[in-house]
Amino acid sequence: MYDGETRRTATCSCRSVKLVLAGEPRRVYACSCTECQRCTGAAFSYRAIYADAAVVSQEGETRSWRRAGSSGQWLEQTFCVTCGSVVFMRAEALTAALSVSVGCLEDQEFPAPVMLHWPNSKHKWLCLEGVSEAVTP
């Protein structure tokens, strides 16, 4: 278990799933790929990468759905069985870490994303000031 001072709790919409995290995330990012748009029902996802060691506890019943990404590696969305909120995801390329949906943290002071992945799929109106855009195929 990680012994950081900061503790945050990610919860789903119905509050059945709770994921307690310690410390600060490794990185905060946004993604505008079409799969993230479908998953969130919005123009982009907003996520924070935490080491597995930062997970203090997890409560509530979840299910996961796995798909192949554009690289051929798997991505796995984990969601509440009751309300369907995607609380976190894992990726084959992201070893010993998980990517938490920042909206589930309910923290208005949470850091802004530092990178937008898949900018070629973003909505034309989307402008994230000060956020770099990743080069994608």
C-alpha positions in Angstrom: 0.0 0.0 0.0 1.2 3.5 -0.8 1.6 5.8 2.2 1.0 9.2 0.7 -0.7 12.0 2.6 -3.4 12.9 0.0 -6.3 10.5 -0.2 -9.0 10.7 -2.8 -12.1 8.5 -3.3 -13.5 7.8 -6.7 -17.2 6.8 -6.7 -19.7 5.8 -9.3 -23.0 7.7 -9.9 -25.0 5.5 -7.4 -22.1 5.5 -4.9 -22.0 1.7 -4.8 -18.4 1.5 -6.0 -15.6 3.2 -4.0 -12.0 3.3 -4.9 -9.7 5.0 -2.4 -6.4 6.3 -3.7 -3.4 7.6 -1.9 -0.9 10.2 -3.2 -0.8 12.1 -6.4 -1.3 10.7 -9.9 1.6 10.0 -12.2 0.0 11.9 -15.0 -3.4 13.5 -15.9 -4.6 13.3 -19.5 -7.5 13.7 -21.8 -8.3 11.5 -24.7 -10.5 12.3 -27.7 -10.4 9.0 -29.5 -13.8 7.8 -30.7 -13.8 4.9 -28.2 -13.3 7.3 -25.2 -16.1 9.5 -26.7 -18.4 6.5 -26.8 -17.3 5.3 -23.3 -18.0 8.7 -21.6 -20.8 10.0 -23.9 -18.8 13.2 -24.1 -16.2 14.8 -26.4 -13.3 13.3 -24.5 -12.3 11.3 -21.4 -10.4 13.0 -18.5 -8.3 10.5 -16.5 -5.5 10.2 -14.0 -2.9 7.5 -13.9 -2.2 6.0 -10.5 0.2 3.2 -9.6 -1.5 0.0 -8.4 0.3 0.6 -5.1 -1.7 3.8 -4.7 -5.0 1.8 -4.3 -5.8 1.7 -0.6 -9.2 0.0 -1.0 -11.9 -0.9 -3.4 -15.5 -1.6 -2.5 -18.6 -2.5 -4.5 -19.5 -4.8 -7.4 -17.8 -4.1 -10.7 -17.6 -5.7 -14.1 -15.0 -5.2 -16.8 -15.2 -5.0 -20.5 -12.0 -5.6 -22.6 -11.4 -4.5 -26.2 -8.4 -4.2 -28.5 -7.0 -0.7 -29.0 -5.6 0.6 -32.3 -2.2 -0.8 -31.3 -3.7 -4.3 -30.9 -3.1 -4.3 -27.2 -6.1 -4.6 -24.8 -7.9 -1.9 -22.9 -10.2 -2.8 -20.1 -13.0 -0.5 -18.7 -14.2 -1.3 -15.2 -17.7 -0.1 -14.3 -20.4 -0.3 -11.6 -22.9 -3.1 -12.3 -25.8 -1.0 -11.0 -25.3 2.4 -12.7 -22.7 1.7 -15.4 -20.3 4.5 -14.5 -16.8 3.7 -15.7 -14.7 4.3 -12.6 -11.3 3.2 -13.9 -9.6 1.4 -16.8 -6.5 -0.7 -17.3 -4.4 -1.1 -20.4 -1.9 -3.7 -21.5 0.6 -1.0 -22.2 0.1 0.5 -18.7 1.8 -1.9 -16.4 1.2 -1.9 -12.7 -1.2 1.1 -13.0 -4.8 2.1 -13.6 -6.4 5.1 -15.1 -9.1 6.6 -13.0 -12.0 8.7 -14.4 -11.4 12.1 -12.9 -15.1 13.0 -12.8 -15.6 10.1 -10.3 -13.2 11.9 -7.9 -15.5 14.9 -7.5 -12.6 17.3 -6.9 -12.9 20.7 -8.5 -9.2 21.4 -7.6 -7.9 18.3 -9.4 -5.1 19.1 -11.8 -5.9 19.8 -15.5 -4.8 17.3 -18.1 -1.3 17.8 -19.5 -1.8 15.9 -22.7 -4.6 15.3 -25.2 -4.4 11.9 -26.9 -5.9 11.4 -30.3 -6.3 15.1 -31.1 -7.1 14.1 -34.8 -10.5 12.7 -33.5 -11.4 15.7 -31.4 -14.5 17.8 -31.9 -13.7 20.9 -33.9 -14.9 23.2 -31.1 -12.7 21.5 -28.5 -9.8 23.7 -27.3 -8.0 22.7 -24.1 -5.8 25.8 -23.4 -2.3 24.9 -22.4 -2.7 21.2 -23.0 -0.2 19.6 -25.4 -1.5 17.3 -28.2 0.0 13.9 -28.6 1.1 12.8 -32.0 -1.1 9.9 -33.0 -1.3 7.9 -36.2 
